[in-house]
Amino acid sequence: MVRKYRTEASIKLNETIIHERWEIGRRIVEEDQKGQERAEYGTQLIPVLSKQLTLDLGKGFSERALAYYRKLYSYYPNWQILQTRLQNLSWSHIQSIIGEEDEKARDWYLAESSNQMWSVKTLERNIGSKCAFGGTTPCLLIGKYRYGAILLAYRQTDCGCTRRRVACQIWR
């Protein structure tokens, strides 16, 4: 029972953190940039906003972080649509996905990492492998960690990947 409530609290907390950062990105784009892709030349919007938010609220508002928040809103301007895809994901998952330039790949990684409950390491490995998303039937690299065992499964598909089924290694 306790684990159930802790899990629910963790899921809600992750969603709240992502929503907060999406709202900050929305404010930057809609209010400060007036809906434009970039702020007016010479305004130094991100550095000024970073200093102001850090003074007012503390950590978590570096220039780099604000750039991620802005990108999150730019890529997913509709919160309701994004919210339906966030199950089982943390901010670290979102940061990894935001780094992907291809919109179709981003959407695919968002859905797969949520549905397959990938860890951040598995997601980053799949993004970096260049074979995880490759056309109509992607080649998946799935990492599962249970009871001290690491299971790696490869599925050969029409994406041209030559990897085949691999192994189970049990740590003792």
C-alpha positions in Angstrom: 0.0 0.0 0.0 2.8 2.4 0.9 4.7 1.7 -2.3 1.5 2.4 -4.3 1.1 5.8 -2.8 4.8 6.6 -3.1 4.7 5.7 -6.8 1.6 7.8 -7.4 3.2 10.7 -5.6 6.4 10.3 -7.7 4.4 10.3 -10.9 2.5 13.4 -9.9 5.6 15.2 -8.8 7.4 14.4 -12.2 4.3 15.7 -14.1 4.2 18.9 -12.0 7.9 19.6 -12.5 7.5 19.1 -16.3 4.4 21.3 -16.3 6.1 24.1 -14.4 9.0 24.0 -16.9 6.6 24.0 -19.8 4.8 27.0 -18.3 8.1 28.9 -18.0 8.9 28.0 -21.6 5.4 29.2 -22.6 6.0 32.5 -20.8 9.3 33.0 -22.5 8.0 32.4 -26.0 4.5 34.0 -25.7 5.1 36.9 -23.4 8.8 37.8 -23.6 9.4 36.8 -27.2 5.9 37.9 -28.3 5.4 34.5 -30.0 8.5 34.9 -32.2 11.2 32.2 -32.5 13.7 34.5 -30.9 13.7 37.6 -28.8 14.5 41.0 -30.3 18.1 41.6 -31.1 20.2 42.8 -28.1 17.6 42.2 -25.4 19.7 39.5 -23.6 16.4 37.9 -22.6 17.6 34.5 -21.4 20.6 35.8 -19.3 18.5 38.5 -17.6 15.6 36.1 -16.9 18.0 33.5 -15.6 19.6 36.0 -13.1 16.2 37.3 -12.0 14.6 33.8 -11.5 17.7 32.5 -9.7 17.7 35.5 -7.3 13.9 35.1 -6.7 13.6 31.3 -6.6 17.0 29.7 -6.3 18.5 26.9 -8.4 17.1 25.4 -11.6 17.0 28.5 -13.8 20.4 28.6 -15.5 20.6 30.0 -19.1 20.9 26.4 -20.3 17.8 25.3 -18.3 15.7 28.2 -19.7 16.8 27.3 -23.2 15.5 23.7 -22.6 12.2 25.1 -21.1 11.7 27.3 -24.2 12.5 24.4 -26.5 10.0 22.2 -24.7 7.2 24.7 -25.2 8.3 25.3 -28.8 8.2 21.6 -29.6 5.0 20.9 -27.7 2.8 24.1 -27.5 -0.3 22.2 -26.5 -0.1 21.0 -22.8 -3.0 18.6 -23.1 -1.3 16.7 -25.9 2.0 16.6 -24.1 0.5 15.6 -20.8 -1.0 12.5 -22.3 2.5 11.3 -23.4 4.2 12.0 -20.1 3.3 8.8 -18.1 6.3 7.2 -16.6 8.7 10.0 -17.7 10.9 12.3 -15.7 12.4 15.7 -16.6 15.6 13.8 -17.5 13.7 11.8 -20.1 12.3 15.0 -21.5 15.7 16.7 -21.7 17.1 13.7 -23.6 14.2 13.8 -26.1 14.3 17.6 -26.6 17.9 17.2 -27.8 16.6 15.2 -30.8 16.1 17.6 -33.8 13.8 15.3 -35.9 10.1 15.9 -34.9 9.0 12.4 -35.8 11.9 10.8 -33.9 11.1 13.0 -30.9 7.5 11.9 -30.9 8.4 8.3 -31.3 11.0 8.4 -28.5 8.5 10.1 -26.2 5.8 7.5 -26.9 8.2 4.5 -26.7 10.1 5.6 -23.6 6.7 6.1 -21.8 5.1 2.8 -23.1 8.2 0.7 -22.6 9.1 2.4 -19.3 12.7 3.0 -20.5 15.2 4.3 -18.0 17.0 7.5 -18.9 20.1 5.5 -19.8 18.2 3.2 -22.1 16.5 6.2 -23.8 19.8 7.9 -24.3 21.4 4.7 -25.6 18.5 4.3 -28.0 18.7 7.9 -29.2 22.5 7.6 -29.6 22.4 4.2 -31.4 20.9 5.8 -34.5 19.1 2.5 -35.2 16.4 2.8 -32.5 14.4 5.1 -34.7 14.8 4.3 -38.4 11.8 4.4 -40.6 8.5 2.5 -40.3 9.7 -0.4 -38.1 12.4 0.7 -35.7 15.1 -1.5 -34.2 14.8 -1.4 -30.5 17.5 -1.7 -27.9 15.7 -2.4 -24.6 17.4 -2.5 -21.3 15.6 -4.1 -18.3 17.0 -4.2 -14.8 15.4 -6.8 -12.5 16.8 -8.9 -9.7 20.4 -8.2 -10.5 20.0 -9.2 -14.2 20.7 -7.0 -17.1 18.7 -8.2 -20.2 19.5 -6.7 -23.5 17.3 -7.6 -26.4 17.9 -6.5 -30.0 15.3 -6.9 -32.8 16.4 -6.9 -36.4 14.1 -5.0 -38.7 14.1 -3.3 -42.0 16.0 -0.3 -40.7 19.2 -1.9 -41.9 20.6 -2.7 -38.5 22.7 -5.8 -38.4 22.4 -6.5 -34.7 20.8 -9.7 -33.6 19.4 -11.1 -30.4 21.9 -10.8 -27.6 22.2 -12.0 -24.2 21.3 -12.1 -20.6 24.1 -11.4 -18.1 23.4 -12.2 -14.4 25.4 -10.4 -11.8 26.0 -12.4 -8.6 
